[in-house]
């Protein structure tokens, strides 16, 4: 598959996800539904963390996210472990920019 097409598809998917959650309040993004371990904000950050880990860290390149960001959103983490709530606007910004 053409790399440009792949990147454009990724951008469009991420834009669609942001559009789908655009009407959610910050409280909605932070709510952990019954029976689940994570909230919507964690899922957005997790997508970023996984992409950065697979594309950069495993390639031996410097990631474009901080170690704290990775710690907050890596596999096995949970919002219940957050000492401080991540900046929601920053997570959304990184979701598109990265």
C-alpha positions as CSV (number, residue, x, y, z in Angstrom):
1,X,0.0,0.0,0.0
2,X,1.2,3.5,-0.8
3,X,2.6,5.2,2.3
4,X,0.9,8.5,1.5
5,X,-2.5,6.6,1.3
6,X,-1.8,4.9,4.6
7,X,-1.0,8.1,6.4
8,X,-4.0,9.8,4.9
9,X,-6.2,6.9,6.1
10,X,-4.8,7.2,9.6
11,X,-5.4,10.9,9.7
12,X,-9.0,10.4,8.5
13,X,-9.6,7.7,11.0
14,X,-8.3,9.9,13.8
15,X,-10.4,12.9,12.7
16,X,-13.5,10.6,12.6
17,X,-12.8,9.5,16.2
18,X,-12.4,13.1,17.4
19,X,-15.6,14.0,15.6
20,X,-17.4,11.0,17.2
21,X,-16.4,12.3,20.7
22,X,-16.7,16.0,19.9
23,X,-20.0,16.4,21.9
24,X,-18.6,14.7,25.0
25,X,-17.8,17.0,28.0
26,X,-14.5,16.7,29.9
27,X,-16.4,14.8,32.6
28,X,-17.7,12.4,29.9
29,X,-14.2,11.8,28.6
30,X,-13.0,11.0,32.1
31,X,-15.9,8.7,33.2
32,X,-15.0,5.0,33.4
33,X,-18.1,3.1,32.4
34,X,-19.2,0.2,34.6
35,X,-17.4,-3.0,33.8
36,X,-14.5,-1.2,32.1
37,X,-11.0,-0.3,33.4
38,X,-10.4,2.8,31.3
39,X,-12.2,6.0,30.1
40,X,-12.4,7.6,26.6
41,X,-9.4,9.9,27.3
42,X,-7.3,6.9,28.2
43,X,-8.2,5.2,24.9
44,X,-7.2,8.3,22.9
45,X,-3.9,8.5,24.8
46,X,-3.4,4.7,24.4
47,X,-3.7,5.0,20.6
48,X,-1.0,7.6,20.7
49,X,1.3,5.7,23.0
50,X,1.0,2.4,21.1
51,X,1.7,4.2,17.8
52,X,4.7,6.0,19.2
53,X,6.0,2.8,20.8
54,X,5.7,0.7,17.6
55,X,7.0,3.3,15.2
56,X,9.7,5.1,17.2
57,X,10.7,3.2,20.3
58,X,11.0,-0.2,18.7
59,X,13.0,1.4,15.8
60,X,15.4,2.9,18.3
61,X,14.2,6.4,17.5
62,X,13.2,9.2,20.0
63,X,9.5,9.2,20.6
64,X,7.5,12.4,20.2
65,X,5.8,11.9,23.6
66,X,7.1,12.2,27.1
67,X,7.9,9.2,29.3
68,X,5.2,10.5,31.6
69,X,2.7,10.4,28.8
70,X,3.7,6.8,27.9
71,X,3.5,5.8,31.5
72,X,-0.1,7.2,31.8
73,X,-1.4,5.5,28.6
74,X,0.7,2.3,28.1
75,X,-0.8,-1.2,28.1
76,X,-1.8,-2.2,31.5
77,X,-2.2,1.4,32.8
78,X,-5.4,2.9,34.1
79,X,-6.8,6.4,34.8
80,X,-7.1,5.2,38.4
81,X,-3.3,5.4,38.6
82,X,-3.1,9.0,37.4
83,X,-1.7,11.3,40.0
84,X,-2.9,14.2,37.8
85,X,-5.4,14.2,35.0
86,X,-3.7,14.6,31.7
87,X,-4.4,17.8,29.8
88,X,-7.4,16.9,27.6
89,X,-6.7,19.5,24.9
90,X,-3.1,18.3,24.7
91,X,-4.1,14.7,24.2
92,X,-6.6,15.7,21.5
93,X,-3.9,17.8,19.8
94,X,-1.3,15.0,19.9
95,X,-4.0,12.6,18.6
96,X,-4.1,14.6,15.3
97,X,-0.5,15.9,15.1
98,X,1.2,12.6,15.6
